Amino acid sequence: MDLSFTEEEERFRAGLRSFLVEAVPRGEPPEDLDGEFDYLRDFQRVMHRGGWVGIHWPSAFGGRDATPVQQAIFAEEMARARAPQLVNRVGINNVGPTLIHFGTDEQKRRFLPGILSADEIWCQLYSEPDAGSDLAALRTRAELDGDDYVVTGQKVWTSYATQARWAILLARTDANAKKHRGISYLIVDMQADGIDIRPLRQLTGASEFNEVFLDRVRVPRANRIGVENEGWQIAQVTLAHERGTNYAIKEQVLARIAVEELLEELRAGGLASDPCLRQDAARLYVETEIMRFMNLQMLSRLGKGIVPGAETSLVKQFWSDLSQAIGETSIRALGPHGLLLRGSPHVRTGGKFLQRMLFSRAATIAGGTAEVQRNIIAQRILGLPRS
Ligand SMILES: Cc1cc2nc3c(=O)[nH]c(=O)nc-3n(C[C@H](O)[C@H](O)[C@H](O)COP(=O)(O)OP(=O)(O)OC[C@H]3O[C@@H](n4cnc5c(N)ncnc54)[C@H](O)[C@@H]3O)c2cc1C
């Protein structure tokens, strides 16, 4: 495999690098969720004006037809510039590619532009109280009444539900069909009557995710993606795109920035000679490089039109262990300061390391738990029998 870059790729990198010099906001984001959200939305708008959002989408839909190598360069440059995340990530990584594959022309025309511009934020209404790892056990019902589905049920752990204008939702449209059949894939207006959003307070103190109750919510039949009762197959494609692009780009950027900040803190805090911390910091650096190569391999497969399969579980599991190790080592590097909250006069790194460590606990749950990922690796990659 040749990992050197062509002249065109170097031009792509230089264009992005110089754009990011002005585009990346200076200073830390506001501490409250709404303030942070506005800050991130503003950043996505700036990126969009420069043509740097949804670069992996086809140019016919506002993307850049970015090759896998260009996507890898994008991740490297975002990390180098310490850029914030693109806030509409469910829209960009999950909804957009799904609509491009399965949506009607009208759905594409109506929804794709607002995803890129961040004018319309999206959330994902998949998980339910008794349907997480076993998502096909979902019980939310959608019954046809004239030209509308009437949706009733409860969803949980919905990130950004309070900010979202639209949601992708899985609901049961045939109660008599087998578990994985009889599920349909709908686009729901988060401002519709009958939607009740209740924020959940997290370990970090923030309330990014929510419970969402749906009580006879009317969803036009025109907002169904794909064929009725065949939503499960579409959801698999959405999740593959989420795991593929999310871990290959977003999480790589976050991991790289976190390791660089840890190294800076070790140098500045005089702890660079601590033998255990040195060993751990070097190991984390090596593992971030390994993650980069795993991501290059995944992007290369995506670029060949191969929908990622079980190998996304390898990447996901590697990333979640790595992000927790970065969180824990960062707290050790700060010593007693590490446990101080934002606002304390003696806090270091603005409390960022503590937030990072606390949030990293979610890494082995979100997007499929560690146990489920290991089961997939055992069965589908290692050929071990089902437990
Ligand atoms: C930060 C974060 C953001 C999220 N955002 C969203 C979102 O926007 N939209 C959305 O729909 N969902 C979201 N989720 C939900 C997420 O998809 C689920 O939490 C996840 O799928 C696990 O489901 P669960 O929480 O119901 O746990 P369960 O499935 O109930 O699992 C409980 C425990 O049992 C273990 N277990 C389950 N099945 C098996 C098995 N077969 N073999 C071995 N062990 C098993 C699990 O590993 C886990 O330890 C989010 C979660 C987090 C943490």
The ligand as an SDF file (V2000), in Angstrom:
LIG
                    3D

 53 58  0  0  0  0  0  0  0  0999 V2000
  -23.5020    8.7410   24.6320 C   0  0  0  0  0  0  0  0  0  0  0  0
  -24.6310    7.9270   24.0530 C   0  0  0  0  0  0  0  0  0  0  0  0
  -25.3780    8.4520   23.0250 C   0  0  0  0  0  0  0  0  0  0  0  0
  -26.4320    7.7080   22.4620 C   0  0  0  0  0  0  0  0  0  0  0  0
  -27.1760    8.2910   21.4680 N   0  0  0  0  0  0  0  0  0  0  0  0
  -28.2230    7.6040   20.9600 C   0  0  0  0  0  0  0  0  0  0  0  0
  -29.0710    8.2190   19.9630 C   0  0  0  0  0  0  0  0  0  0  0  0
  -28.8680    9.3760   19.5770 O   0  0  0  0  0  0  0  0  0  0  0  0
  -30.1160    7.5210   19.4820 N   0  0  0  0  0  0  0  0  0  0  0  0
  -30.3850    6.2400   19.8820 C   0  0  0  0  0  0  0  0  0  0  0  0
  -31.3460    5.6510   19.3730 O   0  0  0  0  0  0  0  0  0  0  0  0
  -29.6200    5.6320   20.8460 N   0  0  0  0  0  0  0  0  0  0  0  0
  -28.5600    6.2880   21.3790 C   0  0  0  0  0  0  0  0  0  0  0  0
  -27.7760    5.6870   22.3680 N   0  0  0  0  0  0  0  0  0  0  0  0
  -28.1700    4.3700   22.8710 C   0  0  0  0  0  0  0  0  0  0  0  0
  -27.2260    3.2420   22.5250 C   0  0  0  0  0  0  0  0  0  0  0  0
  -27.3650    2.8750   21.1710 O   0  0  0  0  0  0  0  0  0  0  0  0
  -27.5650    2.0800   23.4800 C   0  0  0  0  0  0  0  0  0  0  0  0
  -27.2420    2.5120   24.8000 O   0  0  0  0  0  0  0  0  0  0  0  0
  -26.8080    0.8280   23.1570 C   0  0  0  0  0  0  0  0  0  0  0  0
  -27.2480    0.2770   21.9560 O   0  0  0  0  0  0  0  0  0  0  0  0
  -26.9470   -0.2390   24.2790 C   0  0  0  0  0  0  0  0  0  0  0  0
  -28.2800   -0.4690   24.5760 O   0  0  0  0  0  0  0  0  0  0  0  0
  -28.8270   -0.4040   26.0810 P   0  0  0  0  0  0  0  0  0  0  0  0
  -28.3300    0.8580   26.7070 O   0  0  0  0  0  0  0  0  0  0  0  0
  -30.3010   -0.6420   26.0390 O   0  0  0  0  0  0  0  0  0  0  0  0
  -28.1190   -1.6110   26.8690 O   0  0  0  0  0  0  0  0  0  0  0  0
  -28.5570   -3.1380   26.8380 P   0  0  0  0  0  0  0  0  0  0  0  0
  -28.6980   -3.5950   25.4460 O   0  0  0  0  0  0  0  0  0  0  0  0
  -29.7200   -3.3170   27.7630 O   0  0  0  0  0  0  0  0  0  0  0  0
  -27.2870   -3.8320   27.4770 O   0  0  0  0  0  0  0  0  0  0  0  0
  -27.0750   -3.9260   28.9050 C   0  0  0  0  0  0  0  0  0  0  0  0
  -25.8210   -4.7550   29.1500 C   0  0  0  0  0  0  0  0  0  0  0  0
  -26.0160   -6.1000   28.6500 O   0  0  0  0  0  0  0  0  0  0  0  0
  -24.9870   -6.4460   27.7340 C   0  0  0  0  0  0  0  0  0  0  0  0
  -25.5200   -7.2680   26.6530 N   0  0  0  0  0  0  0  0  0  0  0  0
  -26.6530   -7.0520   25.9250 C   0  0  0  0  0  0  0  0  0  0  0  0
  -26.8060   -8.0130   25.0000 N   0  0  0  0  0  0  0  0  0  0  0  0
  -25.7490   -8.8510   25.1190 C   0  0  0  0  0  0  0  0  0  0  0  0
  -25.3370  -10.0400   24.4370 C   0  0  0  0  0  0  0  0  0  0  0  0
  -26.0520  -10.5480   23.4340 N   0  0  0  0  0  0  0  0  0  0  0  0
  -24.1690  -10.6290   24.8270 N   0  0  0  0  0  0  0  0  0  0  0  0
  -23.4270  -10.1090   25.8370 C   0  0  0  0  0  0  0  0  0  0  0  0
  -23.7770   -8.9910   26.5270 N   0  0  0  0  0  0  0  0  0  0  0  0
  -24.9140   -8.3700   26.1690 C   0  0  0  0  0  0  0  0  0  0  0  0
  -24.5030   -5.1060   27.1690 C   0  0  0  0  0  0  0  0  0  0  0  0
  -23.1930   -5.1990   26.6770 O   0  0  0  0  0  0  0  0  0  0  0  0
  -24.5960   -4.2080   28.4100 C   0  0  0  0  0  0  0  0  0  0  0  0
  -23.4640   -4.3600   29.2180 O   0  0  0  0  0  0  0  0  0  0  0  0
  -26.7250    6.4110   22.9480 C   0  0  0  0  0  0  0  0  0  0  0  0
  -25.9600    5.8710   23.9960 C   0  0  0  0  0  0  0  0  0  0  0  0
  -24.9280    6.6150   24.5550 C   0  0  0  0  0  0  0  0  0  0  0  0
  -24.1390    6.0130   25.6890 C   0  0  0  0  0  0  0  0  0  0  0  0
  1  2  1  0
  2  3  1  0
  2 52  2  0
  3  4  2  0
  4  5  1  0
  4 50  1  0
  5  6  2  0
  6  7  1  0
  6 13  1  0
  7  8  2  0
  7  9  1  0
  9 10  1  0
 10 11  2  0
 10 12  1  0
 12 13  2  0
 13 14  1  0
 14 15  1  0
 14 50  1  0
 15 16  1  0
 16 17  1  0
 16 18  1  0
 18 19  1  0
 18 20  1  0
 20 21  1  0
 20 22  1  0
 22 23  1  0
 23 24  1  0
 24 25  2  0
 24 26  1  0
 24 27  1  0
 27 28  1  0
 28 29  2  0
 28 30  1  0
 28 31  1  0
 31 32  1  0
 32 33  1  0
 33 34  1  0
 33 48  1  0
 34 35  1  0
 35 36  1  0
 35 46  1  0
 36 37  1  0
 36 45  1  0
 37 38  2  0
 38 39  1  0
 39 40  1  0
 39 45  2  0
 40 41  1  0
 40 42  2  0
 42 43  1  0
 43 44  2  0
 44 45  1  0
 46 47  1  0
 46 48  1  0
 48 49  1  0
 50 51  2  0
 51 52  1  0
 52 53  1  0
M  END
$$$$
